[in-house]
């Protein structure tokens, strides 16, 4: 590039960032499969392609990019792949909304194609935002889960686990969203606080309290606690169900809470998980009162066809009319809802596909993974240890990976395809061979599809090179970065699937980041109106400021509150650093031929010590993913040590003629700027690249991580004292309203050892600075008397002026020892307490000086020029 003198005066982030986006090549970030460098594979989260790469995604991807760029600079062969988790309900809902249809209005193929078309459009939009944020993605390893080459692997994994006995089909109670008309896993149930009514009614002579009277037709028993004296002798009796007339038994169970409601509970199939436990434990009947559309079934006649809400209202009205509704009370509940549409879930008994949960194995594998922060491990352990049902993986939707199974129409036998024939859609093609059991040739393909987590939970196998064969050579990955909100889904399911398919853990480390909260302190959501798109930040402040906000906003794993002030602070720091860079480049831009041997002056060697310490701190922070600590160390060194202390120290030397002392400063300036750029590069890649380019040193991202270990104990100690002396005397000038370049008389520094600072202090302070180990011969004298008019005025009134003159006329001995009275206009006047204080000054050899006391007993005397 051109000489440093041509560097622009102001830093324009948008023009700089657009320039480097055009210059950088994707290939520079590709993983090299034949490289001998140590591998570092990142199992990155595949976002759902909504078209909006929101600020929460951006925050997470900033973390990933910090790691990827840092590891490349440390000499690793890095894979930073980009995946897209395409399948699922949100896209189906959006397609229905856009086209004004339901999934049942067109053929399955047509509806799927509509979903694919929308997904591709959304991916293109999100790719553009990701590039604009400066993410160094390995686009050669991009994957899209809806593409045949990917979901073929999902289907292979399904067949392998099915044949191993880890997947099975069974009728079993499952969480079901009647709005989405599909089963959902426990991890997809979101809980909300809601207020409902607890209804007390007469159940054939026994008072029952229920919040769900619409399930009366599904009642299969009434339960009481065995020690509840109110119901002594009731066990084994039969009660007639109101409105429906059939009888149910009364059972006892210690799980009944006698303090809740009336102490008598009706067991329905199914109101909640406890009903499922009782149903299994007591071998009760199964009555399906609500169907998959959320409407009452024929067994609920005359309420059949009503929604559950309509049924509830009708039954309560009928209870009042019959006189069996005793009373109603408000009840606060934690209601399980569908995480997508927030509809309250039902527990329905459906024939579904399940994955067996081997909790102990999952916990054991999780313990072998390094967790950052380490306390996040407990979230997975708690979730795994409390799993009561297996993972329901079948969904009653369309846009998802087909379950590769047929059923023989003659005998019901499951027919599986050969792996070589995958991927397949069993609703579109038939098996190649007759049924092995009955020889039939008529088959029905499975219409259910797989939970989208079945796709994303093999992401690590995909990125490490699994093609359905043996365990890939590159498995496991080195790290999984993800949010804490999907520990119980993506992390849990990936460990489960990795164990089932490879027998080992999926990654060496997992890095868990927090969530982004709006400025109102709540999680960003459209409903709250607190979402800020990354583009809004980028257009005003650029990608690097956004990335700095991501780094410094919170400790790793903690939720981060978005604050515009933090982005503005990042932008201002870039302006400060740009001005520092301009100064350095104007002075030392062409000093690339100088070596460390040129560095001879104390201040320069001190700075190199401080720079080495900063490199060590930033390196340790990056290694432990403490990005807030890393950027804080870079900022503090750049702003406080380099700019405010060192540059102010050496400016005078830089303006001198050529010579070894100037060369020493030039080498130090250039080295410090280059090192700052290299440390800053993973976090602010555009800014660092721009600054570094003016050093004519190639790309900062190819420069390698700085390896600086300069040590000089004397320079570290004495340089710190030199910087402190200059800083304190400059503060003295400021406090006394003197220009910082105003001349002073003699400045003496009384310290334990004499320091050769090559004249840096004298030039920086515009004074003659002398370092001496002698003890200062200071004479403390009274230079003034400071009066308190708040005391004197009220006490002495019209004698105040005479009083002050009389005090000033006292001898120094009287002022030091203190007197009780003074004479004012011939009258003895008592001195009011607190009416004045003495002001002292110092003299050295009869000359008045100002004295500054530094740390470790160092004294500085300053003579002012008259």
C-alpha positions in Angstrom: 0.0 0.0 0.0 0.9 3.7 -0.1 3.2 5.2 2.5 1.8 5.9 5.9 1.5 9.7 5.2 -1.5 8.9 3.0 -3.5 7.3 5.7 -6.9 9.0 5.9 -7.5 11.4 8.9 -10.8 9.8 9.8 -11.9 6.2 9.9 -15.0 5.3 7.8 -16.0 1.8 8.9 -18.5 1.2 6.1 -16.1 2.1 3.2 -13.2 0.2 4.9 -15.4 -2.9 5.5 -16.9 -2.9 2.0 -13.3 -2.7 0.6 -12.0 -5.7 2.5 -15.2 -7.7 1.8 -14.2 -7.3 -1.9 -10.6 -8.1 -1.3 -10.9 -11.2 0.9 -11.3 -14.6 -0.7 -13.5 -17.4 0.6 -10.8 -19.9 -0.1 -8.5 -18.4 2.6 -10.9 -19.8 5.1 -11.4 -23.3 3.7 -10.5 -26.4 5.7 -7.6 -28.3 4.1 -8.3 -32.0 4.2 -4.7 -32.9 3.5 -3.0 -30.3 5.8 -0.6 -31.5 8.4 -1.6 -28.8 10.7 -3.6 -29.8 13.8 -7.3 -29.8 13.0 -9.8 -27.6 14.8 -13.3 -28.5 13.7 -16.2 -26.4 14.9 -19.7 -28.0 15.1 -21.5 -24.7 14.4 -25.3 -24.3 15.1 -27.3 -24.5 11.9 -29.8 -21.7 12.2 -33.4 -22.0 11.1 -33.6 -20.1 7.7 -36.2 -17.4 8.6 -34.5 -14.9 6.3 -33.6 -12.7 9.4 -30.2 -13.3 10.8 -31.2 -11.7 14.1 -28.9 -10.1 16.7 -29.0 -13.3 18.9 -27.6 -15.3 15.9 -25.1 -12.5 15.3 -23.9 -12.6 18.9 -23.4 -16.3 18.8 -21.6 -16.2 15.5 -19.3 -13.5 16.7 -18.1 -15.9 19.4 -17.6 -18.6 16.8 -15.7 -16.3 14.5 -13.4 -15.1 17.3 -12.4 -18.7 17.9 -12.0 -19.6 14.2 -9.8 -16.5 13.4 -7.8 -16.9 16.6 -7.2 -20.7 16.0 -6.1 -20.0 12.4 -3.6 -17.5 13.7 -2.3 -20.1 16.1 -1.6 -22.5 13.2 -4.6 -24.7 13.3 -6.4 -26.1 10.2 -9.8 -24.7 11.0 -13.2 -25.8 9.8 -15.9 -23.2 10.4 -18.8 -24.7 8.4 -22.2 -23.2 7.9 -25.3 -25.3 8.2 -29.0 -24.6 7.7 -31.6 -26.5 9.7 -34.4 -26.2 7.2 -37.1 -28.7 8.1 -39.9 -27.9 10.5 -43.2 -26.2 11.3 -42.3 -22.5 11.1 -41.6 -22.8 7.3 -44.9 -24.7 6.8 -46.9 -22.1 8.7 -45.2 -19.3 6.7 -45.9 -21.0 3.4 -49.6 -21.5 4.4 -49.7 -17.8 5.3 -48.1 -16.6 2.0 -50.2 -18.8 -0.3 -53.4 -18.7 1.7 -53.6 -22.5 1.9 -53.2 -25.3 4.4 -50.8 -28.2 3.9 -53.7 -30.4 3.0 -54.9 -28.2 0.1 -52.1 -29.3 -2.3 -50.1 -32.4 -2.8 -47.3 -33.3 -0.5 -44.7 -32.8 -3.3 -46.2 -29.4 -4.2 -46.2 -28.2 -0.6 -42.7 -29.4 0.0 -41.5 -27.5 -3.0 -43.1 -24.4 -1.8 -41.3 -24.8 1.5 -38.0 -25.5 -0.3 -38.4 -22.3 -2.5 -39.0 -20.1 0.6 -36.1 -21.7 2.4 -33.6 -21.0 -0.4 -34.7 -17.4 -0.5 -34.3 -17.0 3.2 -30.9 -18.6 3.2 -29.6 -16.2 0.5 -30.7 -13.2 2.7 -29.0 -14.6 5.8 -25.8 -15.4 3.9 -25.6 -11.8 2.9 -25.8 -10.6 6.5 -23.3 -13.1 7.7 -20.8 -12.0 5.1 -21.4 -8.3 6.0 -20.6 -9.2 9.7 -17.2 -10.4 8.6 -17.6 -14.0 9.6 -14.8 -16.1 8.2 -17.1 -19.0 7.2 -15.8 -22.1 5.4 -18.4 -22.0 2.7 -16.9 -25.1 1.1 -18.4 -27.1 4.0 -21.8 -25.6 3.9 -24.7 -28.0 4.4 -28.5 -27.7 4.0 -30.5 -30.3 5.9 -33.4 -30.4 3.4 -31.0 -31.4 0.5 -31.0 -35.1 -0.4 -27.2 -35.5 0.3 -27.8 -34.5 3.9 -31.2 -36.1 4.8 -29.8 -39.3 3.3 -27.5 -39.4 6.3 -30.4 -38.7 8.6 -32.2 -41.7 7.2 -29.2 -43.9 7.4 -28.8 -42.9 11.1 -32.5 -43.7 11.7 -32.1 -47.2 10.1 -28.9 -47.9 12.1 -30.5 -47.0 15.4 -33.7 -48.9 14.5 -31.8 -52.1 13.7 -29.8 -51.6 16.9 -33.0 -51.4 19.0 -32.5 -47.7 19.9 -35.6 -46.7 17.8 -39.0 -48.3 18.1 -42.6 -47.6 17.2 -45.3 -47.8 19.9 -48.6 -46.4 21.0 -47.8 -44.2 24.0 -49.0 -40.9 25.5 -47.1 -38.1 23.9 -47.1 -34.3 24.1 -49.3 -33.1 21.2 -49.9 -29.7 19.8 -53.4 -29.6 18.4 -52.7 -26.3 16.6 -49.7 -27.8 14.7 -51.4 -31.2 14.6 -48.2 -33.0 15.6 -46.5 -34.7 18.4 -43.6 -32.7 20.1 -40.8 -33.8 22.4 -40.6 -32.8 26.0 -37.7 -30.5 25.2 -40.1 -28.6 22.9 -42.6 -27.9 25.6 -42.4 -24.3 26.9 -44.0 -23.4 30.2 -46.1 -20.3 31.0 -47.7 -19.0 34.1 -51.5 -18.7 33.6 -54.5 -18.2 35.8 -57.4 -20.6 35.5 -60.4 -21.8 37.5 -60.4 -24.7 40.0 -63.9 -26.1 39.8 -65.4 -28.1 42.8 -68.3 -30.4 41.8 -70.3 -33.3 43.1 -68.9 -36.5 41.5 -71.6 -39.1 42.5 -71.4 -38.1 46.2 -67.6 -37.3 46.3 -66.5 -33.7 45.9 -63.9 -33.4 43.1 -61.7 -30.3 42.2 -60.5 -30.0 38.7 -59.2 -27.4 36.3 -60.2 -29.4 33.3 -63.8 -30.4 33.4 -63.8 -31.0 29.6 -61.8 -34.2 30.3 -64.7 -35.7 32.3 -65.4 -38.1 29.5 -61.8 -39.4 29.7 -62.1 -40.1 33.5 -60.9 -43.7 34.3 -60.6 -43.5 38.1 -60.9 -41.4 41.2 -57.9 -41.3 43.5 -57.5 -40.4 47.1 -54.6 -40.7 49.6 -54.7 -43.9 51.6 -54.3 -42.0 54.9 -57.0 -39.4 54.2 -59.7 -40.1 56.8 -62.3 -38.3 54.8 -62.3 -41.1 52.3 -61.8 -44.1 54.6 -63.5 -47.2 53.2 -63.9 -45.7 49.7 -61.2 -47.8 48.1 -62.6 -50.3 45.6 -66.0 -48.5 45.3 -67.4 -47.5 42.0 -68.6 -44.0 41.1 -70.8 -43.0 38.2 -69.2 -40.3 36.0 -71.6 -37.3 35.8 -73.2 -36.7 32.4 -71.7 -39.9 30.9 -73.1 -42.6 33.2 -70.3 -45.2 33.2 -68.6 -46.3 36.4 -65.0 -45.8 37.5 -63.2 -47.3 40.5 -61.9 -45.4 43.5 -58.2 -46.1 44.1 -55.7 -45.0 46.7 -52.2 -43.6 45.9 -49.7 -41.9 48.1 -49.0 -39.4 45.2 -52.4 -37.8 45.9 -52.0 -34.4 47.7 -54.7 -34.3 50.4 -54.1 -30.5 50.8 -55.0 -29.7 47.1 -58.6 -29.1 46.3 -60.9 -31.6 48.0 -58.2 -34.2 48.3 -60.0 -36.4 45.7 -58.6 -36.4 42.2 -60.2 -37.7 39.0 -57.6 -39.5 36.8 -58.2 -38.8 33.1 -56.4 -40.0 30.0 -54.6 -37.7 29.9 -54.6 -34.4 31.8 -51.0 -34.3 32.8 -47.9 -36.5 33.3 -49.2 -37.6 36.7 -52.2 -39.1 35.0 -49.9 -41.1 32.7 -48.0 -42.5 35.8 -51.3 -43.5 37.5 -52.7 -45.0 34.3 -49.6 -47.2 33.9 -49.2 -48.0 37.6 -52.8 -49.1 38.1 -53.4 -50.6 34.7 -56.4 -48.3 34.0 -58.6 -48.0 30.9 -57.7 -45.7 28.0 -60.4 -43.2 26.9 -59.6 -40.8 24.2 -61.8 -37.7 24.6 -59.8 -35.2 22.6 -58.5 -35.9 19.0 -55.4 -34.6 17.3 -57.3 -31.5 16.1 -58.2 -30.5 19.6 -61.8 -31.4 19.3 -63.9 -33.7 21.5 -64.4 -37.3 20.2 -67.5 -39.5 20.1 -67.0 -40.8 23.6 -67.7 -37.2 24.8 -71.1 -37.0 23.2 -73.1 -34.9 23.3 -70.1 -32.6 23.4 -68.3 -34.3 20.5 -67.0 -32.0 17.8 -66.6 -29.1 20.2 -63.1 -27.6 20.9 -61.8 -28.4 24.3 -62.5 -24.8 25.3 -66.1 -24.9 24.0 -66.6 -28.2 25.8 -65.3 -26.8 29.1 -67.7 -23.9 29.0 -70.7 -26.1 28.1 -70.0 -28.7 30.8 -69.6 -26.0 33.5 -72.9 -24.4 32.4 -74.5 -27.9 32.6 -73.0 -28.5 36.0 -74.6 -25.2 37.3 -77.9 -26.2 35.8 -77.8 -29.6 37.4 -76.8 -28.0 40.7 -73.6 -30.1 41.1 -71.1 -27.2 40.7 -70.2 -26.4 44.3 -67.8 -23.5 43.9 -64.9 -22.1 41.8 -61.5 -20.7 42.9 -58.7 -19.0 41.0 -55.7 -21.3 40.4 -52.2 -20.3 39.3 -50.8 -22.9 37.0 -47.6 -23.6 35.0 -49.1 -24.6 31.7 -47.1 -26.6 29.1 -47.4 -25.0 25.6 -46.0 -25.6 22.2 -42.7 -23.7 21.9 -43.6 -22.6 18.3 -47.2 -21.5 18.5 -47.8 -21.3 22.4 -50.9 -23.4 22.2 -51.4 -25.4 25.4 -50.3 -29.0 24.8 -52.5 -32.1 25.2 -51.2 -35.5 26.2 -52.6 -37.9 23.6 -52.1 -41.6 23.2 -50.8 -42.0 19.7 -48.8 -44.5 17.7 -45.4 -42.7 17.3 -41.7 -43.4 16.8 -39.4 -43.1 19.8 -35.7 -43.0 20.5 -34.6 -44.8 23.7 -33.0 -42.5 26.3 -30.0 -44.0 28.0 -29.5 -41.3 30.6 -26.5 -42.8 32.4 -24.5 -43.1 29.1 -25.3 -39.6 28.1 -24.3 -38.2 31.5 -21.0 -40.2 31.4 -20.2 -38.8 27.9 -21.1 -35.3 28.9 -18.6 -35.5 31.8 -15.9 -36.3 29.3 -16.5 -33.0 27.5 -15.0 -29.8 28.7 -17.8 -27.3 29.4 -17.3 -23.5 29.3 -18.6 -22.2 31.6 -18.3 -25.4 33.6 -21.6 -24.9 35.5 -23.5 -25.3 32.3 -22.8 -29.1 32.5 -25.3 -29.3 35.4 -28.1 -28.2 33.1 -27.6 -31.2 30.9 -27.1 -33.6 33.8 -30.3 -32.4 35.4 -32.3 -32.7 32.2 -30.9 -36.2 31.4 -31.4 -37.5 34.9 -35.1 -36.4 35.0 -36.1 -37.8 31.6 -39.1 -40.0 32.2 -40.2 -40.8 28.6 -38.3 -41.6 25.5 -37.7 -39.1 22.8 -40.7 -38.9 20.4 -39.2 -38.3 17.0 -42.2 -38.6 14.7 -44.1 -35.6 13.5 -47.4 -35.4 11.6 -46.2 -32.8 9.2 -44.9 -32.6 5.6 -41.7 -30.6 5.3 -39.2 -32.8 7.0 -37.1 -35.9 6.5 -39.3 -38.8 5.6 -39.2 -41.8 7.8 -37.9 -44.6 5.5 -40.3 -47.3 6.4 -43.2 -49.2 4.6 -45.8 -51.4 6.1 -47.0 -54.5 4.3 -50.8 -54.2 3.7 -51.1 -58.0 4.0 -49.5 -58.7 7.4 -48.3 -55.3 8.8 -44.6 -56.2 8.6 -42.2 -53.3 8.7 -40.3 -53.1 5.4 -36.9 -51.2 5.4 -35.0 -50.0 2.3 -31.4 -50.8 1.6 -29.1 -48.0 2.7 -27.8 -47.8 -0.9 -31.2 -46.8 -2.0 -31.5 -43.8 0.3 -32.7 -41.1 0.4 -36.3 -42.2 -0.3 -39.8 -40.9 0.3 -41.9 -44.0 1.2 -45.1 -42.2 0.2 -43.7 -41.8 -3.3 -41.9 -45.0 -4.1 -42.4 -48.7 -3.2 -40.1 -51.4 -1.9 -38.1 -53.2 -4.5 -38.9 -56.6 -3.0 -42.0 -58.5 -1.8 -42.8 -58.8 1.9 -40.3 -61.3 3.4 -43.0 -62.6 5.8 -46.2 -63.0 3.6 -44.9 -62.4 0.1 -47.3 -59.5 -0.4 -46.5 -56.7 -2.9 -48.9 -54.0 -1.6 -47.4 -51.6 0.8 -48.3 -48.3 2.6 -45.5 -45.8 3.2 -45.0 -44.1 6.5 -46.5 -40.6 6.3 -45.0 -39.4 9.5 -41.8 -37.4 9.2 -38.8 -37.0 11.5 -38.4 -34.3 14.2 -36.0 -31.7 12.8 -33.7 -32.4 15.8 -33.0 -35.8 14.1 -31.4 -33.8 11.3 -29.4 -31.3 13.3 -28.2 -33.8 15.9 -25.9 -35.5 13.3 -24.4 -32.1 12.3 -21.1 -33.1 14.0 -21.0 -36.4 12.1 -21.7 -34.5 8.9 -18.9 -31.9 9.3 -16.3 -34.5 10.4 -16.9 -36.4 7.1 -19.4 -39.1 8.0 -21.0 -40.6 4.8 -22.9 -43.4 6.5 -19.9 -45.7 6.7 -17.4 -46.0 9.5 -16.6 -43.4 12.1 -14.8 -40.6 10.2 -11.2 -40.0 10.8 -11.8 -36.4 11.8 -14.3 -37.3 14.5 -14.8 -36.0 17.2 -15.0 -32.3 16.5 -12.9 -30.0 18.7 -15.7 -27.7 19.9 -19.5 -27.1 19.9 -20.5 -23.5 20.4 -24.2 -22.9 21.2 -26.7 -21.1 23.4 -27.7 -22.3 26.8 -31.4 -22.4 25.6 -30.8 -25.5 23.5 -28.7 -27.5 26.0 -31.6 -29.9 26.6 -32.3 -30.2 22.8 -29.3 -29.8 20.5 -26.6 -30.7 23.0 -28.5 -33.5 24.6 -29.7 -35.1 21.3 -26.3 -34.8 19.7 -24.6 -36.6 22.6 -27.3 -39.3 22.5 -27.0 -39.8 18.7 -23.2 -39.7 18.8 -23.1 -42.5 21.4 -25.6 -44.6 19.4 -23.8 -44.2 16.1 -20.1 -44.0 17.2 -20.0 -45.1 20.8 -18.2 -41.9 21.9 -18.6 -38.2 22.7 -19.2 -35.8 19.8 -16.8 -33.0 20.7 -13.8 -32.3 23.0 -15.3 -29.0 24.3 -18.6 -27.2 24.4 -18.8 -23.4 24.7 -22.2 -22.1 25.9 -23.1 -18.5 25.3 -26.0 -16.6 26.9 -29.0 -14.9 25.3 -29.3 -11.4 24.0 -31.7 -9.3 25.9 -33.2 -6.0 24.7 -32.5 -2.7 26.3 -35.6 -3.3 28.4 -33.9 -6.3 30.0 -36.2 -8.9 28.4 -35.3 -11.6 25.8 -35.6 -10.1 22.3 -38.9 -11.0 20.7 -41.2 -9.6 18.0 -44.1 -9.5 20.5 -42.2 -7.2 22.8 -41.0 -5.0 20.0 -37.4 -5.0 21.4 -35.6 -6.7 18.4 -32.8 -4.8 16.8 -31.6 -6.3 13.4 -27.8 -6.4 12.9 -28.2 -4.3 9.8 -29.4 -1.4 11.9 -26.1 -1.5 13.8 -23.9 -2.2 10.7 -25.2 0.8 8.7 -24.3 3.3 11.4 -21.3 1.9 13.1 -20.0 -1.0 11.1 -19.4 -4.7 11.8 -16.4 -4.3 14.0 -18.2 -2.1 16.5 -21.0 -4.8 16.6 -18.4 -7.5 17.1 -16.7 -5.5 19.9 -20.1 -5.2 21.6 -20.5 -9.0 21.4 -17.0 -9.5 22.9 -17.2 -7.1 25.8 -20.9 -7.1 26.7 -20.8 -10.1 29.2 -18.8 -12.9 30.5 -19.0 -16.1 28.5 -22.3 -17.9 29.3 -24.0 -14.9 30.7 -27.0 -13.2 29.1 -26.0 -10.0 27.4 -28.1 -6.8 27.4 -28.0 -4.9 24.1 -27.1 -1.3 24.7 -26.4 1.3 22.1 -23.9 2.9 24.4 -21.7 -0.1 24.2 -21.7 0.0 20.4 -20.9 3.8 20.5 -18.0 3.1 23.0 -16.6 0.5 20.6 -16.8 3.0 17.7 -15.1 5.6 19.8 -12.3 3.2 20.7 -11.7 2.5 17.0 -11.5 6.3 16.4 -9.0 6.5 19.2 -7.0 3.6 17.9 -7.1 5.0 14.4 -5.6 8.2 15.6 -2.9 6.3 17.5 -2.2 4.3 14.3 -2.0 7.5 12.2 0.6 8.9 14.5 2.6 5.7 14.6 2.5 5.3 10.9 3.5 8.9 10.3 6.6 8.4 12.4 7.5 4.7 12.0 5.6 3.5 8.9 8.9 3.0 7.0 10.9 1.5 9.9 10.3 -2.1 9.0 14.0 -2.8 8.6 14.8 -2.1 12.2 15.2 -5.0 14.6 15.0 -5.6 18.4 18.7 -4.8 18.6 17.7 -1.2 17.9 15.7 -1.0 21.1 18.0 0.5 23.7 16.1 3.2 25.6 14.4 2.6 28.9 10.9 3.7 27.9 11.0 1.5 24.8 12.1 -1.5 26.8 9.4 -0.8 29.4 6.7 -0.7 26.8 7.9 -4.0 25.3 7.6 -5.5 28.8 4.1 -4.2 29.1 3.2 -5.3 25.6 4.5 -8.8 26.3 2.4 -9.0 29.4 -0.7 -7.9 27.5 0.0 -10.5 24.8 0.1 -13.2 27.5 -3.1 -12.0 29.1 -5.0 -11.7 25.8 -3.7 -15.2 24.8 -4.9 -16.7 28.1 -8.2 -15.0 27.7 -8.7 -16.2 24.1 -7.7 -19.8 25.1 -10.3 -19.8 27.8 -12.9 -18.0 25.6 -13.0 -15.0 27.9 -13.5 -12.5 25.1 -14.6 -9.7 27.4 -11.3 -10.0 29.2 -9.3 -10.1 26.0 -10.8 -7.0 24.5 -10.6 -5.1 27.8 -6.9 -5.9 28.0 -6.3 -4.7 24.4 -8.2 -1.5 25.0 -6.4 -0.7 28.3 -3.0 -1.3 26.8 -3.7 0.7 23.6 -5.4 3.6 25.3 -3.8 3.9 28.7 -0.3 2.5 28.3 0.6 3.0 24.7 -1.2 6.3 23.9 -1.5 8.1 27.2 1.8 7.1 28.7 4.3 5.8 26.1 3.6 8.0 23.1 3.6 11.1 25.3 6.9 10.0 26.7 8.7 9.6 23.3 7.2 12.3 21.2 10.1 14.6 21.9 12.6 12.0 21.0 10.8 11.3 17.7 11.1 14.9 16.7 14.9 14.8 17.1 17.3 14.1 14.3 18.2 10.6 13.2 20.1 8.5 15.7 20.0 5.3 17.8 17.6 6.8 20.4 15.1 7.7 17.7 15.5 4.3 16.0 14.7 2.7 19.3 11.4 4.5 19.5 10.6 3.8 15.9 11.1 0.1 16.3 9.0 0.1 19.4 6.1 2.1 17.9 5.9 -0.1 14.8 6.1 -3.4 16.8 3.5 -2.3 19.3 1.0 -1.2 16.5 1.6 -4.5 14.6 1.1 -6.5 17.8 -2.1 -4.6 18.7 -3.5 -5.3 15.2 -2.7 -9.0 15.4 -4.3 -9.3 18.9 -7.3 -7.3 17.7 -7.8 -9.2 14.4 -10.1 -12.0 15.6 -12.5 -9.5 17.2 -12.2 -6.6 14.8 -11.0 -8.1 11.5 -11.7 -5.2 9.2 -10.1 -2.5 11.3 -7.1 -4.6 12.0 -6.6 -5.5 8.4 -6.9 -1.8 7.4 -4.3 -0.7 9.9 -2.0 -3.6 9.3 -2.1 -3.0 5.5 -0.3 0.4 6.0 2.6 -1.4 7.6 3.2 -3.1 4.2 3.3 -6.5 6.0 0.6 -8.5 4.1 -2.7 -9.6 5.7 -2.9 -9.4 9.5 -4.9 -12.7 9.4 -2.0 -14.5 7.8 0.5 -12.9 10.1 0.1 -15.4 13.0 -0.7 -14.8 16.6 1.9 -12.6 18.3 4.6 -14.6 20.2 6.2 -11.9 22.4 8.1 -12.7 25.5 10.3 -9.7 26.1 11.5 -9.6 29.7 13.7 -7.0 31.5 12.9 -6.6 35.2 14.9 -3.4 35.6 13.2 -1.8 32.6 9.8 -3.0 33.8 10.3 -1.4 37.2 12.1 1.8 36.2 10.0 2.4 33.2 6.9 2.2 35.3 8.4 4.8 37.6 9.3 7.0 34.6 5.7 6.8 33.3 4.3 7.6 36.7 6.5 10.6 37.2 5.6 12.1 33.8 1.9 11.3 34.3 1.8 12.9 37.8 3.6 16.1 36.7 1.3 16.4 33.7 -1.6 16.0 36.1 -0.1 18.7 38.3 0.0 21.1 35.3 -3.6 20.3 34.5 -4.7 20.9 38.1 -2.9 24.2 38.1 -4.4 25.3 34.8 -1.1 25.2 33.0 -0.8 24.1 29.4 0.7 20.6 29.2 3.6 21.9 27.1 4.2 24.9 29.5 7.8 25.1 30.6 8.7 24.3 34.2 11.9 25.0 36.2 13.9 22.2 37.7 12.1 18.9 38.4 13.9 16.5 40.9 12.9 12.9 41.3 14.1 11.4 44.6 14.1 7.6 44.2 16.0 4.6 45.4 18.1 4.5 42.2 19.1 6.9 39.5 17.5 6.3 36.2 18.8 6.9 32.7 15.7 7.9 30.8 17.6 9.3 27.8 16.0 12.7 28.4 12.4 11.4 27.8 11.0 12.9 31.0 12.6 16.3 30.3 11.3 16.5 26.8 7.8 15.3 27.8 7.5 17.8 30.6 9.4 20.7 29.0 11.6 20.9 32.1 15.0 19.8 33.3 14.4 16.5 35.1 17.1 15.2 37.5 17.0 11.7 39.0 18.7 11.4 42.3 19.1 8.9 45.1 19.8 11.7 47.7 17.2 12.4 50.3 15.3 15.7 49.6 16.1 18.5 52.0 12.6 19.9 52.3 11.7 22.8 54.4 8.0 23.0 55.2 6.9 26.6 55.6 3.6 28.4 56.0 2.8 30.1 52.7 -0.8 31.3 53.4 -3.8 31.3 55.7 -7.1 30.1 54.4 -10.2 31.5 56.2 -13.6 30.1 56.5 -16.1 32.9 56.0 -19.0 30.6 57.0 -17.5 30.6 60.5 -16.0 34.1 60.7 -18.9 36.1 59.3 -21.6 35.0 61.7 -19.2 35.1 64.7 -17.4 38.4 64.2 -19.6 40.4 61.8 -18.1 43.8 61.2 -14.8 42.7 62.9 -14.2 40.0 60.3 -11.8 42.0 58.1 -9.7 43.2 61.1 -9.7 39.6 62.5 -8.2 38.2 59.3 -5.5 41.0 59.2 -4.6 40.2 62.8 -4.2 36.5 62.1 -2.1 37.1 59.1 0.1 39.4 61.2 0.9 36.6 63.7 4.4 35.2 63.6 5.0 31.8 62.0 5.7 30.3 65.5 2.4 31.6 66.8 0.6 30.2 63.7 2.2 26.8 64.1 1.6 26.6 67.9 -1.8 28.3 67.8 -3.2 31.2 69.9 -6.6 31.6 71.5 -7.1 35.4 71.0 -6.0 38.2 68.7 -6.3 42.0 69.1 -8.8 43.7 66.7 -9.1 47.5 67.0 -7.6 47.4 70.5 -10.0 44.7 71.7 -9.1 41.1 72.5 -11.2 38.8 70.3 -11.4 35.0 70.8 -10.5 32.9 67.7 -13.6 30.9 66.7 -13.0 27.2 66.2 -12.5 26.3 62.5 -12.2 29.9 61.4 -9.0 29.2 59.5 -6.4 26.7 58.4 -2.8 27.0 57.4 -1.5 26.5 53.9 2.0 25.0 53.7 4.5 25.0 51.0 8.0 23.5 50.6 11.4 25.0 49.9 14.6 23.4 48.8 17.7 25.5 49.4 15.5 28.5 49.9 13.6 28.1 46.7 9.8 27.4 46.9 8.8 24.1 45.2 5.7 22.0 44.8 6.0 18.4 46.1 4.4 15.4 44.7 4.5 12.1 46.6 4.4 8.9 44.5 4.1 5.3 45.4 7.0 3.6 47.3 8.0 6.9 48.9 9.2 8.5 45.7 9.2 12.3 46.0 9.1 14.7 43.1 9.8 18.4 43.5 8.7 20.9 40.9 10.0 24.5 40.5 7.7 26.8 38.6 9.1 29.4 36.3 8.2 32.9 37.5 
